[in-house]
Amino acid sequence: MKKFKISYEVETVLDEKTLWPDGAMPDNPTVEDVVQLIKKHGGIYRVLDDWNLHQCDSDWSVTEYSR
């Protein structure tokens, strides 16, 4: 049985005002703060849709998977 690997990558740069538009950002935000924000908003898949990140630079591919 053949298997196929689907890969999807999105890359964007968001500033503090975009991530925390209500101004409720932590003092000196860290990577962990952004991870927690993404989790708070339902996880990466929800954030991709809700924040319209699919419109950013993205790339996807399909390859045959063999192991």
C-alpha positions as CSV (number, residue, x, y, z in Angstrom):
1,M,0.0,0.0,0.0
2,K,1.4,3.4,-1.0
3,K,1.6,6.2,1.5
4,F,1.9,9.9,0.8
5,K,3.5,12.6,3.0
6,I,1.8,16.0,3.0
7,S,4.0,18.8,4.3
8,Y,2.8,22.3,5.0
9,E,4.8,25.3,6.2
10,V,3.8,28.8,7.1
11,E,6.2,31.6,7.9
12,T,5.3,35.0,9.1
13,V,6.7,37.7,11.4
14,L,4.2,39.3,13.9
15,D,5.0,42.2,16.2
16,E,3.8,42.6,19.7
17,K,0.9,44.9,18.7
18,T,-0.3,42.4,16.2
19,L,-0.1,39.5,18.7
20,W,-1.7,41.5,21.6
21,P,-3.9,44.1,19.8
22,D,-5.7,44.8,23.1
23,G,-2.4,45.9,24.7
24,A,-2.5,43.1,27.3
25,M,1.0,41.8,26.4
26,P,3.4,40.7,29.1
27,D,6.4,42.9,30.0
28,N,9.2,41.8,27.7
29,P,7.3,39.0,25.9
30,T,9.2,35.8,25.2
31,V,8.8,32.8,22.9
32,E,7.0,31.0,25.6
33,D,4.5,33.8,26.0
34,V,3.7,33.5,22.2
35,V,3.4,29.7,22.6
36,Q,0.9,30.3,25.5
37,L,-1.0,32.8,23.5
38,I,-1.4,30.4,20.6
39,K,-2.6,27.7,23.0
40,K,-5.0,30.1,24.6
41,H,-6.5,30.8,21.2
42,G,-7.1,27.1,20.5
43,G,-3.8,25.9,19.1
44,I,-1.9,26.4,16.0
45,Y,-4.5,25.1,13.6
46,R,-7.2,27.4,15.0
47,V,-4.7,30.3,14.9
48,L,-3.8,29.7,11.3
49,D,-7.5,30.1,10.4
50,D,-8.6,32.8,12.9
51,W,-5.5,35.0,12.3
52,N,-5.6,34.5,8.5
53,L,-2.0,33.2,8.5
54,H,-2.7,31.0,5.5
55,Q,-2.4,34.2,3.4
56,C,1.2,34.6,4.6
57,D,4.2,33.0,2.9
58,S,3.4,29.3,2.8
59,D,4.5,26.3,1.0
60,W,3.1,22.8,0.7
61,S,4.1,19.6,-1.0
62,V,3.1,16.0,-1.5
63,T,5.7,13.2,-1.7
64,E,5.6,9.5,-1.8
65,Y,6.4,8.1,1.6
66,S,8.5,5.0,1.8
67,R,9.9,3.3,4.9
